[in-house]
Amino acid sequence: MAESKPLIPSTPPHVLIFPFPIQGHINSMLKLAEILCISGINVTFVNTQQNHSRLLTLGNVQSRFSQFPGFGFETVPDGLSEDQHHSSGFTSHQDFVKDGIHRMHNVTRPAFRELLISDRFKLAVRGPVSCIITDGMSGFAIDVAQELEIPSISFRTVSACCIWIYLCFPKLVENGDMPFKVEDMDRLVRSVPEMESFLRCRDLPSFFRPTEANHPGLDFINRETSHSMGATAHIVNTFDDIEAPILAQMRSYWPNLYAIGPLNALLNALRSRTTTKVSSSLPVSSNASLYPEDGSCMTWLDKQPDKSVVYVSFGSIAMVTPEQWVEIWYGLVNSSHRFLWVRRPDWILAKDGQESQIQAELVEATKERGYVVSWAPQEEVLNHPAVGGFFTHSGWNSTLESMVAGVPMVCWPHLGDQQVNSRYVSEVWKIGMDMKDNCNRLTVEKLIREMMGDKREELMKSAVKVAEMARKSVSHDGSSYRNYEALLEFIRKSR
């Protein structure tokens, strides 16, 4: 009788995660990485070299992931020098996005492929890569995965409602909804199922605004959406209670679709169920910042009355003209409400030597009831009892974080999915107001006053309801938690 061999414990799957190299995408995909690590999955997170250096210097990623022996970072080049920030030196959002796409395809793409075909992972503790989770804006990684016969998952970091519009792009062109003229901005769009009654041309994603159908921005979105069809599965950072009709439509294109958001809420729920010293001591936020945070704003908030402060932040990419800056400032000051304003050093589209002439009254009024920082720990701010409203660019991460915190919004969208997000916030979810394509002091003042006063009770009623749905979705019997368990099963079987 042959001697039986001892059973060898199977090693966990090894997932490689690759984000598009900008703040919001890295932030949400690092949350996903930590969620997978908590569940016992080995993870390699591939960053561009410059962003990786900034994360280690400015964020808390080392303390967050030090408890997971199955986690590691790898880097690929991005074409930037060590002292060059990804958003510096541009005079428009379009130029910024165009530059990032160019560097990804000409510098990062070949380096990413070389990393995968090298011997780097064959002898690693985490084992060979068994699955690649790539950003929806980095579709070339799906091609590499197919070439190497590795299962791939596309993670779209924008809202499901935005993705659905991208998927409807051919129909929009075929039915004449695109391209559209400036005078058609308020015309209803009829070619996107589930949105026929409220979606206007001005609410379409910013990439859809060119007046010619063969615009490079449209080509990029169409190409990346087509790329995503080749993925084995798809992840969306949303939850069924707010986007169920859209998700149902999307599953006709992507059968293996996992809605596991809000990721910040799912991560905090999983952390609360662990007992490790590191995870229990981490704050509500998961700092993956490419900017140095100014924690003094939390001390300032501690001194303010409950629900009295408007938090103002337009994200990591949005850029404004000097004229818009002054209008926003006047609107905030004239609203007579306290405000905490995040103003990045690189957020003003000003030519060399151009300076805004700021009235002394603005500076003095800000000293009285405002506080300005260059960057803030946003999740902590939104969950602070002093914060009563959010003046936001409507980025999807910010929108979800505001939902989870139960904070109503005034939305001033700039690019990408922000246009459709702000429409949903105001017309579908009823948790805020839309200031799209408008920036003057009277409008800013009016909407801030309404959010903090006249319409507060109505907005808070909806905001509290949405926050409860978000928290329920990540509970043990919630839709997002069940979807996450199904995703884990998919990853484990894909080896």
Order of alpha helices (4+ residues) and beta strands (2+ residues): beta-alpha-beta-alpha-alpha-beta-alpha-alpha-beta-alpha-beta-alpha-alpha-alpha-beta-alpha-beta-alpha-alpha-alpha-beta-alpha-beta-alpha-beta-alpha-beta-alpha-beta-alpha-beta-alpha-alpha-alpha
